[in-house]
Amino acid sequence: MVVSYLHRYPYIRLVIPWIAGVFCGDRFFNGSPELFWGILAFCFLAGLSIGCYFLGRYSLRWCFGIAILALCFTGGWVGITWQLQHATGYTFPKEETVYRGWVTDTPETKEHTFLCRVLLKEQRDSTAIHSIDDCKAILYLQRDSAAAGLKRGDELWVSARISPPVNGQNFDEFDYARYLMRKGISGTGYVVSGKWMLASSEMLSSGNGNIARKSTLLEVAGSCRDRILSLYRQLGFEGDGLAVLSALTVGDKTELSDSVRESYSVAGASHVLALSGLHIGLLYALLFFILSPVAKRGNAGRCLRAVFLLILLWAFAFFTGLSPSVVRSACMFSIWAVADIFNRQALSLNTLAATAWVMLLCNPVWLFDVGFQLSFLAVASILLTYKPIYRLLPVKSRIGRYFWGLMSVSIAAQLGTAPLVMFYFSRFSTHFLFTNLVVIPLVTIILYSAVVMLLLTPLHWIQNFIAEGVKFLLDALNTFYCCPLKLFEPKN
């Protein structure tokens, strides 16, 4: 039975060994130069797989299967090893040194510092300026009026002692160093006031000549997100309403207060504040419905619809800043849109496994992202358990079927994600059914209204009218989540 099941879903046979390879590669990574041997093994297994395929002997078909499994396992191992070695490839001086770099994201305000993610490009010592090959670091700048004015894209000279991330002495605490390494962060450092300055053109022209720098795709996308946030403020959004709208539509959670985060967490709706599968799925459903007449023109129509879906989905992802969660969700729905061209079942375990495999092929580190794990577990659980749950209660009325279908989806998703939520967060909301009955329709209306509001920027009076409606919906949403709800939290 298991064998026939795997034959029906061939991508599951690829993604399982790939995941195992990524996990083992991360678990046993120690910074040693083992990448060469991994690539050599990968090439050998690729040749062996090709040889077994063209051998053509039915009795030896198992050899091809084993070779493919080993190839996928090795591919996952090589992929994660290459990424981790890139993050640990630069050796920082032990003493305080001067660096030049760019702020790659909006600085985060902490209690006593500003957290800045920077891309280091140069290191200066008493003799010369040395180039650095795109080394990412986190710098904690002491809070003052100058640091408060920093923004994405600013170029800095800093004098600091940057060192690789390290953990504390407790063996059971969160592995923060490994977490940063998976994010590609090579080092962290603290910068006191007066030990940094904005780079000027005169300073850049010394040493290495005039240095021209073009904005990266992520920086351009981030600038687009900042413009959308600025437009929200111009339309009168503020406080918790602005914070929730920013999280819903562009994935910016910097304005969210601790009380709002806690309220949504207690209600079992933290996923609402993370721009990811739910929001991209709602947008995909709307676009799929609008473009349905196009698909009635046969294969050419389905191809045209898929092209429009891909363009619009990735345009939305771009204008919201290309955050990792949005990119993951856009990849997932892009593969489903392409599957529809070939008249395949877009939403199936096979396409879900294919999506996971392609995404881990591009970025193996995503395997350790909690959002990635929860997204795929939720969808897999819905695919496996939604229909059996829905059939438990026959409902005759149309409205009743809608609400029961919504509850069935919520129950199916929670069945898959509850163990992981308990493991990571040690809490579980007992009100998820009730909240999802309210939140999904309300978030759908808010998201669609916000998109229309942004598209109507040239028509200010209509845009302002829609903005007032969105403010009312946001107030209703925040008021609902401030109601006292219960959590199940196991005691230590």
C-alpha positions as CSV (number, residue, x, y, z in Angstrom):
1,M,0.0,0.0,0.0
2,V,2.8,2.4,0.9
3,V,4.6,1.6,-2.4
4,S,1.5,2.2,-4.5
5,Y,0.9,5.5,-2.6
6,L,4.4,6.7,-3.3
7,H,4.0,5.7,-7.0
8,R,0.9,8.0,-7.1
9,Y,2.9,10.9,-5.7
10,P,6.4,10.7,-7.2
11,Y,7.6,14.1,-5.8
12,I,7.2,12.8,-2.3
13,R,9.9,10.3,-3.1
14,L,12.1,13.2,-4.1
15,V,11.4,15.6,-1.3
16,I,11.7,13.2,1.7
17,P,15.4,12.3,1.0
18,W,16.1,15.9,0.1
19,I,14.7,17.0,3.5
20,A,16.8,14.3,5.2
21,G,19.9,15.5,3.4
22,V,19.3,19.1,4.4
23,F,18.6,18.2,8.0
24,C,21.7,16.0,8.3
25,G,23.9,18.5,6.5
26,D,22.8,21.2,9.0
27,R,23.1,18.9,12.0
28,F,26.7,17.7,11.2
29,F,28.0,21.0,9.8
30,N,31.1,22.1,11.6
31,G,32.7,24.6,9.2
32,S,35.2,22.1,7.8
33,P,35.9,22.1,4.0
34,E,33.7,19.1,3.2
35,L,31.8,20.8,0.2
36,F,34.2,19.4,-2.4
37,W,33.6,15.8,-1.4
38,G,29.9,16.4,-1.3
39,I,29.9,17.8,-4.9
40,L,32.1,14.9,-6.0
41,A,29.6,12.4,-4.5
42,F,26.7,14.3,-6.1
43,C,28.3,14.1,-9.6
44,F,29.0,10.4,-9.1
45,L,25.4,9.7,-8.1
46,A,24.1,11.8,-11.0
47,G,26.1,9.7,-13.4
48,L,25.0,6.5,-11.7
49,S,21.4,7.5,-12.0
50,I,21.7,8.3,-15.7
51,G,23.4,5.0,-16.3
52,C,20.7,3.0,-14.4
53,Y,18.0,4.8,-16.3
54,F,19.4,4.0,-19.7
55,L,20.3,0.4,-18.7
56,G,16.7,-0.4,-19.5
57,R,16.5,-3.7,-17.5
58,Y,13.2,-4.0,-15.7
59,S,14.7,-6.4,-13.1
60,L,17.2,-3.7,-12.1
61,R,14.8,-0.8,-11.8
62,W,15.3,-0.7,-8.1
63,C,18.9,0.4,-8.7
64,F,17.7,3.6,-10.4
65,G,15.3,4.3,-7.5
66,I,18.1,3.9,-4.9
67,A,20.4,6.0,-7.0
68,I,17.8,8.8,-7.2
69,L,17.2,8.6,-3.4
70,A,20.9,8.9,-2.7
71,L,21.2,11.7,-5.3
72,C,18.5,13.7,-3.6
73,F,19.9,13.1,-0.1
74,T,23.4,14.3,-1.3
75,G,21.9,17.3,-3.1
76,G,20.2,18.5,0.1
77,W,23.4,18.0,2.1
78,V,25.5,19.9,-0.5
79,G,23.0,22.7,-0.7
80,I,22.8,23.4,3.0
81,T,26.6,23.0,3.4
82,W,27.2,25.6,0.7
83,Q,24.9,28.1,2.3
84,L,26.3,27.6,5.8
85,Q,29.9,27.8,4.6
86,H,29.1,31.1,2.8
87,A,27.8,32.5,6.1
88,T,30.9,31.4,8.0
89,G,33.5,32.0,5.3
90,Y,34.7,35.4,6.6
91,T,37.1,35.6,9.5
92,F,36.6,38.8,11.5
93,P,39.7,40.5,13.2
94,K,39.7,40.1,17.0
95,E,40.3,43.8,17.6
96,E,38.1,46.8,16.8
97,T,38.2,47.5,13.1
98,V,36.7,50.0,10.6
99,Y,34.2,48.6,8.1
100,R,32.1,50.1,5.3
101,G,28.7,48.7,4.6
102,W,25.1,49.4,3.6
103,V,22.0,49.2,5.8
104,T,19.9,46.5,4.0
105,D,16.7,46.8,6.0
106,T,14.8,49.3,8.1
107,P,16.5,49.5,11.5
108,E,14.6,48.0,14.4
109,T,14.1,49.9,17.7
110,K,15.3,48.1,20.8
111,E,15.3,49.2,24.4
112,H,18.8,50.7,24.3
113,T,19.9,50.3,20.7
114,F,18.9,50.3,17.1
115,L,19.3,46.9,15.4
116,C,20.8,47.4,11.9
117,R,21.2,44.6,9.3
118,V,24.2,45.6,7.2
119,L,26.1,44.2,4.2
120,L,29.8,44.7,4.8
121,K,31.8,45.5,1.7
122,E,35.2,46.8,2.9
123,Q,37.5,46.6,5.9
124,R,40.1,49.3,6.7
125,D,43.3,48.9,8.7
126,S,46.4,51.0,9.1
127,T,47.8,50.0,5.8
128,A,45.0,49.6,3.2
129,I,41.3,49.1,2.5
130,H,40.4,45.4,1.9
131,S,37.3,44.3,0.0
132,I,34.8,41.9,1.6
133,D,32.7,39.6,-0.4
134,D,29.1,40.4,0.7
135,C,29.4,39.6,4.4
136,K,26.1,40.1,6.3
137,A,26.2,41.3,9.9
138,I,23.9,42.7,12.6
139,L,25.1,45.9,14.3
140,Y,23.5,47.2,17.5
141,L,24.0,51.0,17.4
142,Q,23.6,52.9,20.7
143,R,20.4,54.9,20.7
144,D,20.8,58.6,19.9
145,S,19.3,61.2,17.6
146,A,21.7,60.4,14.8
147,A,21.0,56.6,14.8
148,A,17.3,57.3,14.9
149,G,17.5,58.8,11.4
150,L,19.1,55.8,9.7
151,K,17.1,54.1,7.0
152,R,17.4,51.3,4.4
153,G,20.1,52.0,1.8
154,D,22.3,54.3,4.0
155,E,26.0,53.8,3.6
156,L,28.1,53.7,6.8
157,W,31.6,53.7,8.1
158,V,31.6,51.9,11.5
159,S,34.4,51.2,14.0
160,A,33.5,48.1,16.0
161,R,34.6,44.7,17.1
162,I,32.5,42.3,15.1
163,S,32.6,38.6,16.0
164,P,30.7,35.4,15.0
165,P,27.5,34.8,16.9
166,V,27.8,32.7,20.0
167,N,25.3,31.1,22.4
168,G,25.2,31.3,26.2
169,Q,26.3,28.7,28.6
170,N,23.0,26.9,29.1
171,F,22.9,23.7,26.9
172,D,19.0,23.8,26.6
173,E,18.6,27.4,25.5
174,F,17.7,28.5,22.0
175,D,20.5,28.0,19.5
176,Y,20.7,31.7,18.5
177,A,24.1,31.3,16.8
178,R,22.8,28.6,14.5
179,Y,19.7,30.6,13.8
180,L,21.7,33.6,12.6
181,M,24.0,31.3,10.6
182,R,21.0,29.9,8.7
183,K,19.9,33.5,8.0
184,G,23.3,34.1,6.4
185,I,24.5,36.4,9.3
186,S,28.3,36.1,9.7
187,G,28.8,38.3,12.8
188,T,27.3,40.7,15.3
189,G,28.7,43.8,17.0
190,Y,27.9,46.7,19.3
191,V,28.6,50.3,18.1
192,V,28.8,53.1,20.6
193,S,27.8,56.7,19.7
194,G,30.5,58.5,17.8
195,K,32.0,55.3,16.4
196,W,30.1,55.4,13.2
197,M,29.3,58.0,10.4
198,L,27.4,58.2,7.2
199,A,29.8,57.6,4.3
200,S,30.4,60.6,2.0
201,S,31.4,60.7,-1.6
202,E,34.8,62.1,-0.6
203,M,35.5,59.2,1.7
204,L,34.4,56.7,-0.9
205,S,36.7,58.1,-3.5
206,S,39.7,57.5,-1.4
207,G,41.7,54.2,-1.6
208,N,39.7,52.3,-4.2
209,G,38.6,55.1,-6.5
210,N,35.0,56.1,-7.1
211,I,32.7,53.3,-6.0
212,A,29.4,53.2,-7.7
213,R,26.7,51.1,-6.2
214,K,23.4,50.0,-7.8
215,S,20.4,49.2,-5.7
216,T,19.6,45.5,-5.4
217,L,16.2,44.1,-6.3
218,L,15.4,43.6,-2.6
219,E,16.2,47.2,-1.9
220,V,14.0,48.5,-4.7
221,A,11.2,46.2,-3.4
222,G,11.8,47.5,0.1
223,S,11.5,51.1,-1.2
224,C,8.2,50.2,-2.8
225,R,7.0,48.9,0.5
226,D,8.1,52.1,2.3
227,R,6.1,54.1,-0.2
228,I,3.0,52.1,0.5
229,L,3.5,52.6,4.3
230,S,3.9,56.3,3.7
231,L,0.6,56.4,1.7
232,Y,-1.2,54.7,4.6
233,R,0.0,57.4,6.9
234,Q,-1.2,60.1,4.4
235,L,-4.6,58.5,4.3
236,G,-4.9,58.9,8.1
237,F,-4.1,55.4,9.3
238,E,-2.4,55.4,12.7
239,G,-1.9,53.4,15.9
240,D,-2.9,49.8,16.0
241,G,-5.0,50.2,12.8
242,L,-1.9,51.2,10.9
243,A,0.2,48.5,12.5
244,V,-2.3,45.7,11.6
245,L,-3.0,47.0,8.1
246,S,0.8,47.2,7.4
247,A,1.2,43.6,8.7
248,L,-1.8,42.4,6.6
249,T,-0.9,43.9,3.3
250,V,2.9,44.4,3.2
251,G,4.2,42.2,6.0
252,D,5.7,45.1,8.0
253,K,5.3,44.3,11.7
254,T,7.6,46.9,13.2
255,E,4.7,49.0,14.4
256,L,2.9,46.2,16.2
257,S,2.7,46.7,20.0
258,D,3.3,43.8,22.4
259,S,-0.3,44.0,23.5
260,V,-1.6,43.5,19.9
261,R,0.7,40.6,19.3
262,E,-0.4,39.0,22.5
263,S,-4.1,39.5,21.8
264,Y,-3.8,37.9,18.3
265,S,-1.7,35.0,19.7
266,V,-4.3,34.3,22.5
267,A,-7.1,34.3,19.9
268,G,-5.2,31.8,17.8
269,A,-4.8,34.2,14.9
270,S,-1.1,35.0,14.8
271,H,-1.1,33.9,11.2
272,V,-3.2,36.9,10.3
273,L,-0.3,39.2,11.2
274,A,2.2,37.3,9.1
275,L,1.8,38.1,5.4
276,S,2.0,34.6,3.9
277,G,-0.1,31.8,2.6
278,L,-3.5,33.0,3.8
279,H,-3.2,36.5,2.2
280,I,-1.6,35.3,-1.0
281,G,-4.2,32.5,-1.2
282,L,-7.0,35.1,-0.9
283,L,-5.4,37.2,-3.6
284,Y,-4.9,34.1,-5.8
285,A,-8.5,33.0,-5.3
286,L,-9.8,36.5,-6.4
287,L,-7.5,36.6,-9.5
288,F,-8.4,33.0,-10.4
289,F,-12.1,33.9,-10.3
290,I,-11.7,37.1,-12.3
291,L,-9.6,35.3,-14.9
292,S,-11.9,32.3,-15.2
293,P,-13.6,33.5,-18.4
294,V,-10.1,33.6,-20.1
295,A,-9.5,29.9,-19.2
296,K,-12.6,28.8,-21.1
297,R,-10.7,29.3,-24.4
298,G,-9.0,25.9,-24.1
299,N,-5.3,25.3,-23.5
300,A,-4.3,28.8,-24.8
301,G,-6.8,30.3,-22.3
302,R,-5.3,28.3,-19.4
303,C,-1.8,29.4,-20.4
304,L,-2.9,33.0,-20.6
305,R,-4.5,32.8,-17.2
306,A,-1.4,31.3,-15.7
307,V,0.8,34.0,-17.2
308,F,-1.5,36.7,-15.7
309,L,-1.6,35.0,-12.4
310,L,2.2,34.7,-12.2
311,I,2.7,38.4,-13.2
312,L,0.2,39.7,-10.7
313,L,1.3,37.4,-7.9
314,W,4.9,38.4,-8.2
315,A,4.0,42.0,-8.7
316,F,2.2,41.9,-5.4
317,A,5.2,40.1,-3.8
318,F,7.5,42.8,-5.2
319,F,5.5,45.7,-4.0
320,T,5.2,44.2,-0.5
321,G,9.0,44.0,-0.2
322,L,9.8,40.4,-1.2
323,S,9.8,39.1,2.4
324,P,10.7,35.4,2.7
325,S,7.2,34.4,3.7
326,V,5.6,36.1,0.7
327,V,8.2,34.6,-1.6
328,R,7.5,31.1,-0.3
329,S,3.7,31.6,-0.7
330,A,4.1,33.1,-4.2
331,C,6.3,30.2,-5.2
332,M,3.7,27.7,-4.0
333,F,0.8,29.3,-5.9
334,S,3.0,29.8,-8.9
335,I,3.6,26.1,-9.2
336,W,-0.1,25.5,-8.7
337,A,-0.9,28.0,-11.5
338,V,1.6,26.2,-13.8
339,A,0.0,22.8,-12.9
340,D,-3.3,24.1,-14.0
341,I,-1.9,24.7,-17.5
342,F,-1.4,20.9,-17.9
343,N,-4.9,20.3,-16.6
344,R,-3.4,18.7,-13.5
345,Q,-5.1,18.9,-10.1
346,A,-3.5,22.1,-8.8
347,L,-4.0,21.4,-5.1
348,S,-2.7,17.9,-4.4
349,L,-0.1,16.2,-2.3
350,N,2.0,15.7,-5.4
351,T,2.1,19.4,-6.3
352,L,2.6,20.3,-2.6
353,A,5.6,18.0,-2.5
354,A,6.9,19.4,-5.8
355,T,6.5,22.9,-4.4
356,A,8.5,22.0,-1.3
357,W,11.2,20.3,-3.3
358,V,11.6,23.2,-5.7
359,M,11.8,25.7,-2.9
360,L,14.3,23.7,-0.9
361,L,16.3,23.3,-4.1
362,C,16.5,27.1,-4.4
363,N,17.0,27.8,-0.6
364,P,17.6,24.7,1.7
365,V,17.7,26.9,4.8
366,W,13.9,27.5,4.4
367,L,13.4,24.0,5.9
368,F,14.2,25.4,9.4
369,D,11.9,28.4,9.1
370,V,8.9,28.0,11.4
371,G,6.6,29.7,8.8
372,F,7.7,27.2,6.1
373,Q,7.0,24.2,8.3
374,L,3.6,25.5,9.5
375,S,2.5,26.4,6.0
376,F,3.2,23.0,4.5
377,L,1.9,21.1,7.5
378,A,-1.3,23.1,7.4
379,V,-1.9,22.5,3.6
380,A,-0.9,18.8,3.9
381,S,-3.3,18.3,6.8
382,I,-6.1,20.0,4.9
383,L,-5.6,17.8,1.9
384,L,-5.6,14.7,4.0
385,T,-8.3,15.4,6.6
386,Y,-10.7,18.1,5.3
387,K,-13.1,15.8,3.3
388,P,-13.4,13.2,6.1
389,I,-14.1,16.0,8.6
390,Y,-16.6,17.7,6.3
391,R,-18.6,14.5,5.8
392,L,-19.0,14.0,9.5
393,L,-21.9,16.5,9.6
394,P,-24.2,16.6,6.6
395,V,-25.6,20.2,6.3
396,K,-28.5,21.0,3.9
397,S,-28.6,24.8,3.9
398,R,-26.2,26.7,1.7
399,I,-25.1,29.1,4.5
400,G,-24.7,26.2,6.9
401,R,-22.5,24.4,4.4
402,Y,-20.3,27.5,4.0
403,F,-19.8,27.9,7.8
404,W,-19.3,24.2,8.3
405,G,-16.8,24.1,5.4
406,L,-14.9,27.0,7.0
407,M,-14.9,25.2,10.4
408,S,-13.7,22.0,8.7
409,V,-10.8,23.7,7.1
410,S,-9.8,25.3,10.4
411,I,-10.0,21.9,12.2
412,A,-8.0,20.2,9.5
413,A,-5.3,22.8,9.6
414,Q,-5.1,22.8,13.4
415,L,-4.8,19.0,13.4
416,G,-1.5,19.3,11.4
417,T,-0.1,22.4,13.0
418,A,-1.1,22.0,16.7
419,P,1.9,19.7,17.6
420,L,4.4,22.1,16.0
421,V,2.7,25.1,17.7
422,M,2.9,23.4,21.1
423,F,6.5,22.5,20.5
424,Y,7.7,25.9,19.4
425,F,5.5,28.2,21.4
426,S,4.2,26.1,24.3
427,R,0.7,27.4,23.9
428,F,-2.5,26.5,22.0
429,S,-5.6,28.7,21.6
430,T,-8.9,27.0,22.5
431,H,-10.9,29.6,20.5
432,F,-9.5,29.0,17.0
433,L,-12.8,27.8,15.5
434,F,-14.7,30.8,16.7
435,T,-12.0,33.3,15.8
436,N,-11.5,31.9,12.3
437,L,-15.2,32.1,11.6
438,V,-14.9,35.8,12.1
439,V,-11.4,36.5,11.0
440,I,-11.3,34.9,7.6
441,P,-14.3,36.8,6.1
442,L,-13.1,40.1,7.8
443,V,-9.5,39.8,6.7
444,T,-10.7,38.9,3.1
445,I,-12.7,42.1,2.9
446,I,-9.9,44.2,4.4
447,L,-7.3,42.8,2.0
448,Y,-9.4,43.2,-1.1
449,S,-10.4,46.7,0.0
450,A,-6.8,47.7,0.7
451,V,-5.7,46.5,-2.8
452,V,-8.5,48.5,-4.4
453,M,-7.6,51.5,-2.3
454,L,-4.0,51.4,-3.5
455,L,-5.0,51.0,-7.1
456,L,-7.2,54.1,-6.8
457,T,-4.3,56.4,-5.8
458,P,-5.0,58.9,-8.7
459,L,-8.6,59.2,-7.6
460,H,-8.1,60.7,-4.2
461,W,-11.8,61.2,-3.1
462,I,-12.7,57.6,-3.9
463,Q,-9.5,56.4,-2.2
464,N,-10.3,58.4,1.0
465,F,-13.8,57.0,1.0
466,I,-12.5,53.4,0.9
467,A,-9.9,54.3,3.5
468,E,-12.6,55.2,6.0
469,G,-14.3,51.9,5.4
470,V,-11.0,50.0,5.9
471,K,-10.4,52.0,9.2
472,F,-13.8,50.8,10.4
473,L,-13.1,47.2,9.6
474,L,-9.7,47.4,11.3
475,D,-11.2,48.8,14.4
476,A,-13.8,46.0,14.4
477,L,-11.0,43.4,13.9
478,N,-8.8,44.8,16.7
479,T,-11.9,45.2,19.1
480,F,-12.8,41.5,18.5
481,Y,-9.2,40.3,19.3
482,C,-9.1,42.4,22.5
483,C,-12.0,40.3,23.9
484,P,-10.8,38.0,26.8
485,L,-10.1,34.6,25.4
486,K,-8.4,31.5,26.8
487,L,-5.2,29.7,26.1
488,F,-4.0,26.2,26.9
489,E,-0.5,26.5,28.2
490,P,1.2,23.4,29.6
491,K,3.0,24.0,32.9
492,N,6.7,23.3,33.1
